Amino acid sequence: MSKKPAKRHNEKQAKLPGTYKQFIEKYPALGEAHEKATEATFSAGPLDAKTCELIKIGICVGAGLDSALRSHVRRAMQQGAKEKEIEQAVLLGMTTVGFPKTVAAWSWARQQIERGV
């Protein structure tokens, strides 16, 4: 596993939600473990980063995770995902988790899309 340059790490840290930053500052070993698990899951198979982020969006829809959904929308856009692809990842939840969760997730995704990367 290669180390990322410090500048990239600092830029990534700047975009993390404040509560998450506070948590990993207080519990750095848990933050490191989470990062390693994330890297391991993304590299465990043939899916590219954009596809992985779109799947993560779908998982967030089902779980009702607003902050995580916005984070994965931003990351999907950084990986080249188009607005329509992100919206479809959200809309796929409609028949599985229902209308209210899907509409809520769509609104969270729209907030991040409008905010940009």
C-alpha positions in Angstrom: 0.0 0.0 0.0 1.6 3.3 -1.1 1.6 6.4 1.1 -0.2 9.4 -0.2 1.7 12.7 -0.3 1.1 14.9 2.8 -0.4 17.7 0.7 -3.1 15.4 -0.7 -3.7 14.0 2.8 -4.1 17.6 4.2 -6.5 18.5 1.3 -8.5 15.4 2.0 -8.6 16.2 5.7 -9.9 19.7 5.0 -13.0 18.3 3.3 -14.0 15.9 6.0 -17.0 16.7 8.2 -16.0 18.5 11.4 -17.4 15.8 13.7 -15.4 13.1 11.8 -12.2 15.2 12.1 -12.8 15.6 15.9 -13.4 11.9 16.3 -10.3 10.8 14.5 -8.2 13.4 16.3 -9.4 12.0 19.7 -9.1 8.3 18.5 -6.4 8.3 15.8 -5.9 4.5 15.9 -9.6 4.1 14.9 -9.2 6.6 12.2 -6.2 4.8 10.8 -8.0 1.4 11.0 -11.0 2.9 9.2 -8.8 4.3 6.4 -7.0 0.9 6.0 -10.3 -1.0 5.9 -11.6 1.5 3.3 -8.5 1.1 1.1 -8.7 -2.7 1.4 -12.3 -2.8 0.4 -11.8 -0.6 -2.6 -8.8 -2.6 -3.8 -10.4 -6.0 -3.1 -12.0 -6.4 -6.5 -12.1 -5.2 -10.1 -14.5 -2.2 -9.7 -13.1 1.2 -10.5 -13.2 4.1 -7.9 -16.2 5.8 -9.6 -18.3 2.6 -9.5 -17.3 2.0 -5.9 -18.4 5.5 -4.9 -21.8 5.1 -6.8 -22.3 1.8 -4.8 -21.5 3.6 -1.6 -24.1 6.2 -2.5 -26.7 3.5 -2.8 -25.7 2.0 0.6 -26.0 5.4 2.2 -29.5 5.8 0.7 -30.6 2.5 2.3 -29.1 3.4 5.6 -30.3 7.0 5.6 -26.9 8.4 6.1 -27.0 12.0 5.0 -23.5 13.2 5.8 -21.9 10.0 4.4 -24.1 10.3 1.2 -22.9 13.9 0.6 -19.3 12.7 1.2 -19.6 9.9 -1.4 -21.4 12.2 -3.9 -18.4 14.5 -3.6 -16.0 11.6 -4.0 -18.0 10.2 -7.0 -17.8 13.6 -8.7 -14.0 13.7 -8.0 -13.8 10.3 -9.8 -15.7 11.6 -12.8 -19.3 10.6 -12.0 -21.8 12.7 -13.8 -24.9 14.2 -12.2 -27.2 11.8 -13.9 -25.1 8.8 -12.7 -25.3 10.0 -9.1 -29.0 10.7 -9.3 -29.6 7.2 -10.8 -27.6 5.6 -7.9 -30.0 7.4 -5.5 -33.1 6.6 -7.5 -32.4 2.9 -7.5 -33.3 2.9 -3.9 -36.9 3.8 -4.6 -38.3 0.3 -5.0 -36.0 -1.2 -2.2 -36.1 1.4 0.6 -39.1 3.4 -0.4 -40.1 6.9 -1.5 -39.4 8.9 1.7 -35.8 7.7 2.1 -35.1 8.1 -1.6 -36.5 11.7 -1.7 -34.5 12.6 1.4 -31.3 11.1 -0.1 -32.0 12.9 -3.4 -32.1 16.2 -1.6 -28.8 15.5 0.2 -27.2 14.5 -3.1 -28.5 17.7 -4.7 -27.0 19.8 -1.9 -23.6 18.3 -2.6 -23.9 18.5 -6.4 -24.8 22.2 -6.1 -21.9 22.6 -3.7 -19.5 20.9 -6.1 -16.2 19.1 -5.3 
